[in-house]
């Protein structure tokens, strides 16, 4: 989980809220988009870490079997 992506999600949320408050649809849309993009990046990072962990686990199994 990336702190940077959490920060970008929060920033997008603030931007979206400010856009709603001021009636600025462009700012509102930008904020919502930033939130989605940051969430997708965060999920992709989590998936990558999970896959790397699984690969490492499989490698360890084969190392033990080969001893």
N, C-alpha and C positions, 0 to 999 in steps of 0.2 A: 504494500500500500504506500503510495507516494504522498508525502506531505505537500509537495508542489501541486499535485492534482487536486488534493483537498482544498488547498488555498485558491486554486483557480475556480473550483466549484463554488466556493463561498463568494469570491469576487463576482462571478457570473450571477449569483443569486442577488447580491446587492445591486448590481447593475440592472437586472431585470426588475427588481422592486422599485428602484428609482425611476425607471422608465414608466412603470405602471403609475407611480405617484404623480409624475409630471405629464403623463399622457404622451410620452415620446415612444411611439411604437418601434422605431428603429433601435433605440437603446434597449428596450424591453426584449426584442428579438435577439439582439446581440448577446445579452445576458443569458437568455435561455440556451442559445447555441453554445456559448462557452461552457455552461454547465454540462450539457450533453457530451461535448467533445472531451472534456476533462474526465467524465465518468467512463467513457469508452476507453480512453487511454489507461485509466486506473484498472479497469477490468482486464485489458490486454496485458498489463504488467503483472497482475495477479495470476493470470493464466500462464504466462511465460515462466513465472517463478514455480508454479505447480508442476509444469512439464519438466523444468530443469531438476526439480526435486525427485520426480518420478524416474527420470533417466539416471540420476545419481544413485537412486535406490536399486535399480536394475543392475547397474554396473557393480555395485557392492555385492549383490547376490552372486554374480558371475565370478567375482574375485574370490569369494569364500568357497565356491564350488570348485574352483581351479586349484585351491591350495592342497 
